Amino acid sequence: MDKVTYVAELERTIEDFMRKRDKMFSKGFLNSDGMKALVRILKMAVRAGLIDKSSGISRYLKSREEGEVLAILLSLEERLCARS
């Protein structure tokens, strides 16, 4: 897939994560389903060129708190909008 395809898929995946937010978190922290979804989103962001692979995905996965995870997703959405 090319970067344009990854960007479109990334937008859909972030929207889907936000819609299912109540299923992705438990007691304010990311559960296992949410972690899998977040890893998928971050991998797509690397492929789309929004995140530098050398910085490492693990940097984004240090915190599992709901507020910090949502902040990461919102910053990715802002980067997507800036590219459009």
C-alpha positions as protocol buffer text, in pm:
chain_id: "A"
residue {
  index: 1
  type: MET
  ca { x: 0 y: 0 z: 0 }
}
residue {
  index: 2
  type: ASP
  ca { x: 111 y: 354 z: -60 }
}
residue {
  index: 3
  type: LYS
  ca { x: 118 y: 635 z: 197 }
}
residue {
  index: 4
  type: VAL
  ca { x: -213 y: 782 z: 78 }
}
residue {
  index: 5
  type: THR
  ca { x: -385 y: 450 z: 144 }
}
residue {
  index: 6
  type: TYR
  ca { x: -231 y: 429 z: 491 }
}
residue {
  index: 7
  type: VAL
  ca { x: -347 y: 783 z: 569 }
}
residue {
  index: 8
  type: ALA
  ca { x: -706 y: 702 z: 469 }
}
residue {
  index: 9
  type: GLU
  ca { x: -701 y: 377 z: 665 }
}
residue {
  index: 10
  type: LEU
  ca { x: -545 y: 554 z: 963 }
}
residue {
  index: 11
  type: GLU
  ca { x: -824 y: 814 z: 967 }
}
residue {
  index: 12
  type: ARG
  ca { x: -1088 y: 540 z: 966 }
}
residue {
  index: 13
  type: THR
  ca { x: -910 y: 342 z: 1236 }
}
residue {
  index: 14
  type: ILE
  ca { x: -877 y: 641 z: 1469 }
}
residue {
  index: 15
  type: GLU
  ca { x: -1246 y: 725 z: 1423 }
}
residue {
  index: 16
  type: ASP
  ca { x: -1335 y: 363 z: 1498 }
}
residue {
  index: 17
  type: PHE
  ca { x: -1118 y: 366 z: 1812 }
}
residue {
  index: 18
  type: MET
  ca { x: -1290 y: 683 z: 1934 }
}
residue {
  index: 19
  type: ARG
  ca { x: -1636 y: 536 z: 1871 }
}
residue {
  index: 20
  type: LYS
  ca { x: -1548 y: 222 z: 2067 }
}
residue {
  index: 21
  type: ARG
  ca { x: -1359 y: 411 z: 2336 }
}
residue {
  index: 22
  type: ASP
  ca { x: -1569 y: 267 z: 2618 }
}
residue {
  index: 23
  type: LYS
  ca { x: -1465 y: -85 z: 2513 }
}
residue {
  index: 24
  type: MET
  ca { x: -1097 y: 7 z: 2482 }
}
residue {
  index: 25
  type: PHE
  ca { x: -1052 y: 130 z: 2840 }
}
residue {
  index: 26
  type: SER
  ca { x: -1116 y: -27 z: 3178 }
}
residue {
  index: 27
  type: LYS
  ca { x: -1110 y: 186 z: 3493 }
}
residue {
  index: 28
  type: GLY
  ca { x: -937 y: 467 z: 3304 }
}
residue {
  index: 29
  type: PHE
  ca { x: -659 y: 253 z: 3160 }
}
residue {
  index: 30
  type: LEU
  ca { x: -611 y: 91 z: 2821 }
}
residue {
  index: 31
  type: ASN
  ca { x: -715 y: -275 z: 2821 }
}
residue {
  index: 32
  type: SER
  ca { x: -566 y: -547 z: 2599 }
}
residue {
  index: 33
  type: ASP
  ca { x: -807 y: -482 z: 2310 }
}
residue {
  index: 34
  type: GLY
  ca { x: -730 y: -113 z: 2329 }
}
residue {
  index: 35
  type: MET
  ca { x: -356 y: -181 z: 2331 }
}
residue {
  index: 36
  type: LYS
  ca { x: -383 y: -397 z: 2019 }
}
residue {
  index: 37
  type: ALA
  ca { x: -582 y: -124 z: 1844 }
}
residue {
  index: 38
  type: LEU
  ca { x: -336 y: 145 z: 1951 }
}
residue {
  index: 39
  type: VAL
  ca { x: -36 y: -57 z: 1828 }
}
residue {
  index: 40
  type: ARG
  ca { x: -210 y: -103 z: 1492 }
}
residue {
  index: 41
  type: ILE
  ca { x: -277 y: 272 z: 1471 }
}
residue {
  index: 42
  type: LEU
  ca { x: 83 y: 358 z: 1555 }
}
residue {
  index: 43
  type: LYS
  ca { x: 221 y: 112 z: 1299 }
}
residue {
  index: 44
  type: MET
  ca { x: -1 y: 269 z: 1032 }
}
residue {
  index: 45
  type: ALA
  ca { x: 119 y: 614 z: 1140 }
}
residue {
  index: 46
  type: VAL
  ca { x: 479 y: 502 z: 1086 }
}
residue {
  index: 47
  type: ARG
  ca { x: 393 y: 366 z: 742 }
}
residue {
  index: 48
  type: ALA
  ca { x: 210 y: 688 z: 656 }
}
residue {
  index: 49
  type: GLY
  ca { x: 514 y: 891 z: 760 }
}
residue {
  index: 50
  type: LEU
  ca { x: 348 y: 1067 z: 1054 }
}
residue {
  index: 51
  type: ILE
  ca { x: 575 y: 913 z: 1316 }
}
residue {
  index: 52
  type: ASP
  ca { x: 947 y: 865 z: 1275 }
}
residue {
  index: 53
  type: LYS
  ca { x: 1028 y: 497 z: 1314 }
}
residue {
  index: 54
  type: SER
  ca { x: 1359 y: 575 z: 1481 }
}
residue {
  index: 55
  type: SER
  ca { x: 1176 y: 747 z: 1768 }
}
residue {
  index: 56
  type: GLY
  ca { x: 1014 y: 414 z: 1841 }
}
residue {
  index: 57
  type: ILE
  ca { x: 656 y: 317 z: 1890 }
}
residue {
  index: 58
  type: SER
  ca { x: 732 y: 214 z: 2248 }
}
residue {
  index: 59
  type: ARG
  ca { x: 767 y: 582 z: 2338 }
}
residue {
  index: 60
  type: TYR
  ca { x: 397 y: 624 z: 2264 }
}
residue {
  index: 61
  type: LEU
  ca { x: 302 y: 314 z: 2462 }
}
residue {
  index: 62
  type: LYS
  ca { x: 462 y: 408 z: 2794 }
}
residue {
  index: 63
  type: SER
  ca { x: 137 y: 530 z: 2945 }
}
residue {
  index: 64
  type: ARG
  ca { x: -189 y: 342 z: 2934 }
}
residue {
  index: 65
  type: GLU
  ca { x: -394 y: 621 z: 3095 }
}
residue {
  index: 66
  type: GLU
  ca { x: -701 y: 722 z: 2898 }
}
residue {
  index: 67
  type: GLY
  ca { x: -616 y: 1093 z: 2885 }
}
residue {
  index: 68
  type: GLU
  ca { x: -267 y: 1039 z: 2749 }
}
residue {
  index: 69
  type: VAL
  ca { x: -378 y: 782 z: 2490 }
}
residue {
  index: 70
  type: LEU
  ca { x: -651 y: 1015 z: 2365 }
}
residue {
  index: 71
  type: ALA
  ca { x: -397 y: 1300 z: 2347 }
}
residue {
  index: 72
  type: ILE
  ca { x: -175 y: 1083 z: 2124 }
}
residue {
  index: 73
  type: LEU
  ca { x: -468 y: 1003 z: 1896 }
}
residue {
  index: 74
  type: LEU
  ca { x: -575 y: 1366 z: 1877 }
}
residue {
  index: 75
  type: SER
  ca { x: -223 y: 1474 z: 1784 }
}
residue {
  index: 76
  type: LEU
  ca { x: -220 y: 1213 z: 1507 }
}
residue {
  index: 77
  type: GLU
  ca { x: -554 y: 1344 z: 1380 }
}
residue {
  index: 78
  type: GLU
  ca { x: -412 y: 1698 z: 1377 }
}
residue {
  index: 79
  type: ARG
  ca { x: -113 y: 1580 z: 1175 }
}
residue {
  index: 80
  type: LEU
  ca { x: -349 y: 1408 z: 931 }
}
residue {
  index: 81
  type: CYS
  ca { x: -553 y: 1727 z: 891 }
}
residue {
  index: 82
  type: ALA
  ca { x: -237 y: 1932 z: 838 }
}
residue {
  index: 83
  type: ARG
  ca { x: -136 y: 1700 z: 552 }
}
residue {
  index: 84
  type: SER
  ca { x: -470 y: 1742 z: 376 }
}
